[in-house]
Amino acid sequence: MTAPLGLVVDDDRHVRSFFAKVLRRGGMEILEASSGWEALLIAQTSSPAFVVTDLQMPELDGLELCRRLRRSRNAARLAIVMVTGAAATQGDEAIAAGCDVVLEKPCSPVLLVTTIQRLLDKRFRSTRTH
C-alpha cells in the first residue's frame, strides 16, 4: 500500500517543518506550503489525502483555506486538520468552514499522527461502502 500524501500549511517555517517531520516518521508522504494560496495551488495539482493547516496566516487564513478546499474537486475524499493556539475559541468556526478536526498547539506528535490515521481510515471505509 502506498503512503498517504498530505500537505502541511503554516507560515511559520519551524512549525511546518516539525509537523512534516512527525508525519513523515508516521509513514506519510508530505508536501509543504508556507501560505494558504500556495496550499491551494499544491492541492489542485497533487490531490493530497489530507491537509494540516494553521488557523492564523497572512492573506488567506486557515478558515478560508478550508472553505476553498471544500469547494474543490477532491473535497469528498479530503481530510482537513487544523492545529491552532486558538482551538478553544475558534473550533466551532473551523468545523463550520469544513475542517474535520481542530487540535490545539502545542500538539502532541502522537496525537497528530493518530488523528490523521483515523480520519484516513474513516474516509477509506466510507468510500469502499459507496
N, C-alpha and C positions, 0 to 999 in steps of 0.2 A: 504494500500500500504506500502511496506517495505521501510525503509530509504535507500537511495543510499549509497553504500560503496565506500569510497575514500581513497587515500593514499597520505600522506603529506611527502615530501622528502626534508630534509635540514640538513646540517651538523651542523648548529647552533641550539642547543637544545632549546634555548629560542624562536627563530623564529618558529621552528617546533611545539613547544607546543602551542604557541599563535594561529597559523593558525588552528591547530587541535581543539582547544577550540572554536574558532569562528565558524568553520564548524559544530562541534557538536551542538552548540547552534542554528545553521541553520537547524537542523533536520537530519544531515547526520551521518552515522557511519564512523569512521576514524581509519585507521591504520597509523603507523608512521615508517619511515625509516631514519636512520642517514647518509646513503650513497646511491649512485647510484646502487652499487652492491646489497646492502640489498633490495633496492626497486625492482630490477629485480626479486629477489627470492620471495618476498612477492607477486608481481604482478602475477607470474607464479602459485602460489598456491591459491591465493584469488580472482583473476579476478575482480579487482576494476572497477567501472564505470568511475572513473576519478582519475587523478594524478595531484597534485600540487607540483611543483618542483622548486628548486633554480637553477640558472644557474651555479654559481661557487661553485664546490665541488671538494675535492681532489679525485684523482684516476679516477673516472667516473663522468664527469660533466653532467649538465643538458641537453646539446645538444646531447651527445652520449646516454644518458638515453632515450631521445625522439626517437632517431633513432632506438634503440633496441626495445623499446616498440612498435613502429610502425611495426616491423617485427614479433611481437608476434601473437599468435592465436586469441587474444582478440582485436586486433588493430582496427577493423572497428567500434567497439562499444565504444572504449576508448576515453574520452575527456582529453586533457592534457593542463594544465595551467602552465605557467612559471611565477614566481614572482621574479624579479631581480632588482638590483640597476642599471644595465646596459641596461635597456629596450630600451632607445633611440638609442644606438649604436649597439645592437645585436638582436633587434627584428626580423629583416628580416632573420637572420641566424637561429633563433629559429623556426620561421614559416617553413623555408625550411627543418629543421630537423624533423618536424612533430608536432610541438606544435600548438594548436588551437588558443590560446590567450596568449599574453605577457602583464603582469601587472607590474607596477613599484613599487619598495619598496620605502618608506613605503606605504603599500596598505591598503586602507580603508576596514574594515571588511564587510561592506555592499556591496561594490564593489566585493569583493572576492566571497561572498555567491551568489549574484545576477548573476555574470558571470558564475559560475558553474551551477546554476539552469537553466539558459538559454541554456547552452551547452547541459545539460542532456535532457531538453525538446526537443531541436532540434534533438538530436540523437534518442530519443524515437519516435518522429513523423516520422523521416525518416526510421526507422526500421519497423514501422507499415504499411507504404505505399509500402514496397518492399516485 
